[in-house]
Structure formats: structure tokens, C-alpha cells
Amino acid sequence: MDWKLVGTGLLLQFIFALLVPKSPYG
């Protein structure tokens, strides 16, 4: 498993949660 890729994906989801209040993550 590519942990760097996994970490990047999680980070992007976290950023989206902050930038898009209406996102499923928010």
C-alpha cells in the first residue's frame, strides 16, 4: 500500500471539509 498516497487523500478530504461547509465531511 502506498502510504504517501493514502495520507495525501486523507489530507485532501480534510481540506475539502474546511473549504466546503456543505460537503459530506463537514
Biopython code that builds the backbone (N, CA, C, O; Angstrom):
import numpy as np
from Bio.PDB.StructureBuilder import StructureBuilder

atoms = [
    (1, "MET", "N", (0.848, -1.208, 0.000)),
    (1, "MET", "CA", (0.000, 0.000, 0.000)),
    (1, "MET", "C", (0.877, 1.249, 0.000)),
    (1, "MET", "O", (1.887, 1.316, 0.700)),
    (2, "ASP", "N", (0.476, 2.226, -0.790)),
    (2, "ASP", "CA", (1.249, 3.470, -0.871)),
    (2, "ASP", "C", (0.753, 4.435, 0.210)),
    (2, "ASP", "O", (-0.242, 5.136, 0.027)),
    (3, "TRP", "N", (1.463, 4.455, 1.330)),
    (3, "TRP", "CA", (1.015, 5.278, 2.461)),
    (3, "TRP", "C", (1.051, 6.769, 2.133)),
    (3, "TRP", "O", (0.250, 7.544, 2.655)),
    (4, "LYS", "N", (1.976, 7.163, 1.275)),
    (4, "LYS", "CA", (2.060, 8.583, 0.916)),
    (4, "LYS", "C", (0.795, 9.006, 0.178)),
    (4, "LYS", "O", (0.258, 10.090, 0.402)),
    (5, "LEU", "N", (0.329, 8.119, -0.713)),
    (5, "LEU", "CA", (-0.882, 8.415, -1.478)),
    (5, "LEU", "C", (-2.097, 8.437, -0.553)),
    (5, "LEU", "O", (-2.975, 9.291, -0.684)),
    (6, "VAL", "N", (-2.136, 7.487, 0.383)),
    (6, "VAL", "CA", (-3.247, 7.426, 1.342)),
    (6, "VAL", "C", (-3.281, 8.699, 2.192)),
    (6, "VAL", "O", (-4.342, 9.288, 2.400)),
    (7, "GLY", "N", (-2.123, 9.108, 2.675)),
    (7, "GLY", "CA", (-2.046, 10.307, 3.504)),
    (7, "GLY", "C", (-2.487, 11.541, 2.738)),
    (7, "GLY", "O", (-3.165, 12.409, 3.288)),
    (8, "THR", "N", (-2.102, 11.622, 1.467)),
    (8, "THR", "CA", (-2.493, 12.762, 0.635)),
    (8, "THR", "C", (-4.001, 12.794, 0.458)),
    (8, "THR", "O", (-4.614, 13.860, 0.513)),
    (9, "GLY", "N", (-4.603, 11.623, 0.244)),
    (9, "GLY", "CA", (-6.057, 11.542, 0.063)),
    (9, "GLY", "C", (-6.785, 12.011, 1.315)),
    (9, "GLY", "O", (-7.761, 12.756, 1.230)),
    (10, "LEU", "N", (-6.309, 11.575, 2.475)),
    (10, "LEU", "CA", (-6.950, 11.969, 3.727)),
    (10, "LEU", "C", (-6.807, 13.472, 3.946)),
    (10, "LEU", "O", (-7.737, 14.129, 4.414)),
    (11, "LEU", "N", (-5.639, 14.009, 3.606)),
    (11, "LEU", "CA", (-5.398, 15.436, 3.778)),
    (11, "LEU", "C", (-6.322, 16.249, 2.878)),
    (11, "LEU", "O", (-6.861, 17.274, 3.296)),
    (12, "LEU", "N", (-6.506, 15.785, 1.632)),
    (12, "LEU", "CA", (-7.388, 16.486, 0.698)),
    (12, "LEU", "C", (-8.822, 16.484, 1.219)),
    (12, "LEU", "O", (-9.522, 17.491, 1.109)),
    (13, "GLN", "N", (-9.265, 15.360, 1.787)),
    (13, "GLN", "CA", (-10.623, 15.281, 2.333)),
    (13, "GLN", "C", (-10.776, 16.265, 3.483)),
    (13, "GLN", "O", (-11.811, 16.919, 3.615)),
    (14, "PHE", "N", (-9.741, 16.370, 4.318)),
    (14, "PHE", "CA", (-9.778, 17.282, 5.459)),
    (14, "PHE", "C", (-9.872, 18.730, 4.988)),
    (14, "PHE", "O", (-10.635, 19.521, 5.544)),
    (15, "ILE", "N", (-9.089, 19.075, 3.956)),
    (15, "ILE", "CA", (-9.105, 20.432, 3.410)),
    (15, "ILE", "C", (-10.469, 20.739, 2.802)),
    (15, "ILE", "O", (-11.003, 21.832, 2.986)),
    (16, "PHE", "N", (-11.037, 19.762, 2.072)),
    (16, "PHE", "CA", (-12.356, 19.961, 1.472)),
    (16, "PHE", "C", (-13.394, 20.212, 2.557)),
    (16, "PHE", "O", (-14.293, 21.033, 2.378)),
    (17, "ALA", "N", (-13.275, 19.508, 3.684)),
    (17, "ALA", "CA", (-14.219, 19.663, 4.789)),
    (17, "ALA", "C", (-14.162, 21.092, 5.330)),
    (17, "ALA", "O", (-15.171, 21.625, 5.791)),
    (18, "LEU", "N", (-12.985, 21.709, 5.274)),
    (18, "LEU", "CA", (-12.833, 23.077, 5.771)),
    (18, "LEU", "C", (-13.308, 24.107, 4.748)),
    (18, "LEU", "O", (-13.900, 25.125, 5.107)),
    (19, "LEU", "N", (-13.041, 23.833, 3.472)),
    (19, "LEU", "CA", (-13.374, 24.793, 2.419)),
    (19, "LEU", "C", (-14.830, 24.705, 1.979)),
    (19, "LEU", "O", (-15.414, 25.699, 1.547)),
    (20, "VAL", "N", (-15.423, 23.499, 2.089)),
    (20, "VAL", "CA", (-16.798, 23.311, 1.612)),
    (20, "VAL", "C", (-17.695, 22.867, 2.762)),
    (20, "VAL", "O", (-17.807, 21.671, 3.032)),
    (21, "PRO", "N", (-18.338, 23.823, 3.447)),
    (21, "PRO", "CA", (-19.185, 23.527, 4.610)),
    (21, "PRO", "C", (-20.307, 22.555, 4.283)),
    (21, "PRO", "O", (-20.782, 21.839, 5.165)),
    (22, "LYS", "N", (-20.740, 22.522, 3.016)),
    (22, "LYS", "CA", (-21.858, 21.660, 2.644)),
    (22, "LYS", "C", (-21.392, 20.276, 2.213)),
    (22, "LYS", "O", (-22.195, 19.456, 1.767)),
    (23, "SER", "N", (-20.103, 20.020, 2.345)),
    (23, "SER", "CA", (-19.577, 18.714, 1.958)),
    (23, "SER", "C", (-19.989, 17.656, 2.986)),
    (23, "SER", "O", (-20.279, 17.994, 4.134)),
    (24, "PRO", "N", (-20.019, 16.396, 2.592)),
    (24, "PRO", "CA", (-20.382, 15.302, 3.498)),
    (24, "PRO", "C", (-19.451, 15.220, 4.707)),
    (24, "PRO", "O", (-19.830, 14.684, 5.749)),
    (25, "TYR", "N", (-18.241, 15.747, 4.571)),
    (25, "TYR", "CA", (-17.270, 15.657, 5.655)),
    (25, "TYR", "C", (-17.510, 16.732, 6.713)),
    (25, "TYR", "O", (-17.036, 16.620, 7.844)),
    (26, "GLY", "N", (-18.255, 17.779, 6.332)),
    (26, "GLY", "CA", (-18.461, 18.883, 7.244)),
    (26, "GLY", "C", (-19.687, 18.695, 8.098)),
    (26, "GLY", "O", (-19.999, 19.550, 8.926)),
]
sb = StructureBuilder()
sb.init_structure("model")
sb.init_model(0)
sb.init_chain("A")
sb.init_seg("    ")
for serial, (resi, resn, name, xyz) in enumerate(atoms, 1):
    if name == "N":
        sb.init_residue(resn, " ", resi, " ")
    sb.init_atom(name, np.array(xyz, "f"), 0.0, 1.0, " ", f" {name:<3s}", serial, name[0])
structure = sb.get_structure()
